[in-house]
Amino acid sequence: MPEVHHVVKAEADLPIVWNFVKDMGNWAALMPGYQRFEQQNESDSLWIVKVDLGPFTRVLELQVHVTEWAEPTRVSFEVECANEPFIGSGAFVAEVIGAATTQLVFDFTTQGTGMAAFMVEALAKPVLNKGVKEFAGRMVESIEARMQTPA
């Protein structure tokens, strides 16, 4: 079961971070391979992303369900892929670590399902590691850009 744990720092106050994080559309637009996002209700959304899995390219339809909104520090979620055999879960945690500095922690775990589970997991691990790092970097850039914008 591939797992990713990634930590970054944003030069931003926690309220700025939470204001960005509380809108799942902000997250989706930062995903590598982002194609489309549909908010279904406060806790559910559909994310369409194009992913390179080694020799294969797939467009994934990800049903994302937020299981916990713990303002201003934590979002937990589950993911189910509608068109490929895998599920996942994860969390985002923010913690103040200094004046105008917030640590962002990203955890994500996937699990292949069905007969192709082993193959899905083998292909997913390197893609997840790279994707989470790229996603986290984009999130930090977006949040820090909000700190530069005059109110």
BELTATA-V701560 format. One record per run of one state. SS is the DSSP state (H for helix, E for strand, L for the rest). FROM is the first residue (numbers start at 1). LEN is the number of residues. Records with the same first field share a line. If there is no record, write none. Layout:
SS->FROM-LEN + FROM-LEN
//
This chain:
L->1-2 + 11-3 + 22-2 + 31-3 + 40-4 + 54-2 + 71-3 + 82-4 + 99-2 + 113-1 + 149-3
E->3-8 + 34-6 + 44-10 + 56-15 + 74-8 + 86-13 + 101-12
H->14-8 + 24-7 + 114-35
//
